[in-house]
Amino acid sequence: MFGKKKEQPPQIDKEQLELIQNAQKRIKQKKRLYFHFVLFLIGSIFIIIANTILDIGKDFRPFDKEWFLSAIFVWLFFFLYHVFNVFITHKFMGKAWEQKQLDKLMIQQKLRIEQLKNELKKEAPIIAESEHYNESINKKEKTSELTIIVAAAENDAIGKGNKLIWHLSDDLKRFKSLTNGHHIIMGRKTFESFPKPLPNRTHIVITRQSDYQAPEGVIVVNSLEDAINAAKNDPQPYIIGGGEIYKQALLLADRIELTRVHEDFEADAFFPEIDTSVWKETANIFHTKDENHEHEFSFLTYERK
Ligand SMILES: NC(=O)c1ccc[n+]([C@@H]2O[C@H](COP(=O)([O-])OP(=O)(O)OC[C@H]3O[C@@H](n4cnc5c(N)ncnc54)[C@H](OP(=O)(O)O)[C@@H]3O)[C@@H](O)[C@H]2O)c1
């Protein structure tokens, strides 16, 4: 049990072996070429000495030049042919090897396509069923209209230091009358900006905190989707802010009840820009300044096109 382990031959597959053998072959080819280059240089020097200093074959003058020039030229031709063979003809691991790899890759791709086709065949009925289910839910169960209610300045400012920026009594009255008896969905910060929950409304507070404590009757959820779901029996739930929640809800809402305050204000919370290619203005009521209203404003209604 504790004896010396028998040495196992290395586990190497056929392809790896082929790769190693090819690499070794390649090294040998390059070594031979290098040897040829050195031989060519030394050989050329010997030929030059033999012809010019030792006067060997002095009378042999092909093309009316010393014979060493022709000899070196011919040798150079063979050397270049060798270079061509090593780097061009036998580049990488040879044509046959490359073709083999390409064929292998194509077979793998074909197998993968077949596999995907089979998976799709199996899943198609399930996908169709779930699409049908979603469609029927949309048709049958979408009985509530999600409305955003907000007061925003000309520069889209809505709040600063977790407080509203203005006091407009008619705007508050409108907010109260529209939301009375309904579910009001809000971010945790907006909820904490109230001294206490508003009467006669069901508060749904969105937070990422799993242990958020809220007064009795206040529904706490962890996402906007859960908030909308919690209000699904209300035909008219309202998104009442603040900036973070408005931004997310604008993609889902059916209507916007906007009080546009006709001034710019410094703020740290903003309403997102209303894209008029998505939203159509359906009502616009102007309100002047008076003893109860420091700023001019308009009640605007937008419906999703
Ligand atoms: N003018 C208006 O009509 C109006 C109306 C309402 C509010 N306001 C103003 O707006 C400001 C507050 O807006 P705000 O943008 O700072 O805060 P907010 O939208 O009221 O609340 C932000 C908080 O909501 C939670 N939250 C946001 N997205 C979430 C998600 N996808 N999933 C789970 N939780 C999510 C997070 O709570 P946790 O940090 O707990 O995770 C986040 O910190 C205040 O100044 C307020 O007075 C103005």
PDBQT file of the ligand as one rigid body, heavy atoms in Angstrom, charges set to zero:
ROOT
HETATM    1  N1  LIG A 401     -41.380  66.501  -7.004  1.00  0.00    +0.000 N 
HETATM    2  C1  LIG A 401     -41.946  65.332  -6.856  1.00  0.00    +0.000 C 
HETATM    3  O1  LIG A 401     -42.996  65.066  -7.392  1.00  0.00    +0.000 OA
HETATM    4  C2  LIG A 401     -41.279  64.281  -5.994  1.00  0.00    +0.000 A 
HETATM    5  C3  LIG A 401     -41.938  63.089  -5.741  1.00  0.00    +0.000 A 
HETATM    6  C4  LIG A 401     -41.284  62.131  -4.950  1.00  0.00    +0.000 A 
HETATM    7  C5  LIG A 401     -40.004  62.402  -4.457  1.00  0.00    +0.000 A 
HETATM    8  N2  LIG A 401     -39.403  63.582  -4.738  1.00  0.00    +0.000 N 
HETATM    9  C6  LIG A 401     -38.062  63.887  -4.258  1.00  0.00    +0.000 C 
HETATM   10  O2  LIG A 401     -37.161  62.941  -4.825  1.00  0.00    +0.000 OA
HETATM   11  C7  LIG A 401     -36.071  62.768  -3.938  1.00  0.00    +0.000 C 
HETATM   12  C8  LIG A 401     -35.885  61.281  -3.671  1.00  0.00    +0.000 C 
HETATM   13  O3  LIG A 401     -35.580  60.619  -4.881  1.00  0.00    +0.000 OA
HETATM   14  P1  LIG A 401     -34.302  59.659  -4.999  1.00  0.00    +0.000 P 
HETATM   15  O4  LIG A 401     -34.066  59.380  -6.403  1.00  0.00    +0.000 OA
HETATM   16  O5  LIG A 401     -33.189  60.261  -4.205  1.00  0.00    +0.000 OA
HETATM   17  O6  LIG A 401     -34.763  58.368  -4.192  1.00  0.00    +0.000 OA
HETATM   18  P2  LIG A 401     -36.008  57.372  -4.385  1.00  0.00    +0.000 P 
HETATM   19  O7  LIG A 401     -36.222  57.078  -5.817  1.00  0.00    +0.000 OA
HETATM   20  O8  LIG A 401     -37.171  57.892  -3.616  1.00  0.00    +0.000 OA
HETATM   21  O9  LIG A 401     -35.502  56.090  -3.596  1.00  0.00    +0.000 OA
HETATM   22  C9  LIG A 401     -34.284  55.493  -3.959  1.00  0.00    +0.000 C 
HETATM   23  C10 LIG A 401     -34.188  54.173  -3.203  1.00  0.00    +0.000 C 
HETATM   24  O10 LIG A 401     -35.118  53.238  -3.727  1.00  0.00    +0.000 OA
HETATM   25  C11 LIG A 401     -34.580  51.943  -3.683  1.00  0.00    +0.000 C 
HETATM   26  N3  LIG A 401     -34.499  51.438  -5.045  1.00  0.00    +0.000 N 
HETATM   27  C12 LIG A 401     -34.345  52.133  -6.199  1.00  0.00    +0.000 A 
HETATM   28  N4  LIG A 401     -34.358  51.305  -7.272  1.00  0.00    +0.000 NA
HETATM   29  C13 LIG A 401     -34.539  50.051  -6.767  1.00  0.00    +0.000 A 
HETATM   30  C14 LIG A 401     -34.642  48.772  -7.356  1.00  0.00    +0.000 A 
HETATM   31  N5  LIG A 401     -34.581  48.598  -8.687  1.00  0.00    +0.000 N 
HETATM   32  N6  LIG A 401     -34.804  47.699  -6.556  1.00  0.00    +0.000 NA
HETATM   33  C15 LIG A 401     -34.873  47.835  -5.213  1.00  0.00    +0.000 A 
HETATM   34  N7  LIG A 401     -34.793  49.039  -4.592  1.00  0.00    +0.000 NA
HETATM   35  C16 LIG A 401     -34.634  50.127  -5.356  1.00  0.00    +0.000 A 
HETATM   36  C17 LIG A 401     -33.221  52.061  -3.024  1.00  0.00    +0.000 C 
HETATM   37  O11 LIG A 401     -33.454  51.920  -1.639  1.00  0.00    +0.000 OA
HETATM   38  P3  LIG A 401     -32.364  51.331  -0.614  1.00  0.00    +0.000 P 
HETATM   39  O12 LIG A 401     -31.260  52.324  -0.618  1.00  0.00    +0.000 OA
HETATM   40  O13 LIG A 401     -33.078  51.201   0.672  1.00  0.00    +0.000 OA
HETATM   41  O14 LIG A 401     -31.968  50.007  -1.197  1.00  0.00    +0.000 OA
HETATM   42  C18 LIG A 401     -32.843  53.485  -3.360  1.00  0.00    +0.000 C 
HETATM   43  O15 LIG A 401     -31.888  54.045  -2.498  1.00  0.00    +0.000 OA
HETATM   44  C19 LIG A 401     -36.407  63.548  -2.691  1.00  0.00    +0.000 C 
HETATM   45  O16 LIG A 401     -35.789  64.819  -2.734  1.00  0.00    +0.000 OA
HETATM   46  C20 LIG A 401     -37.914  63.714  -2.766  1.00  0.00    +0.000 C 
HETATM   47  O17 LIG A 401     -38.355  64.861  -2.077  1.00  0.00    +0.000 OA
HETATM   48  C21 LIG A 401     -40.024  64.531  -5.496  1.00  0.00    +0.000 A 
ENDROOT
TORSDOF 0
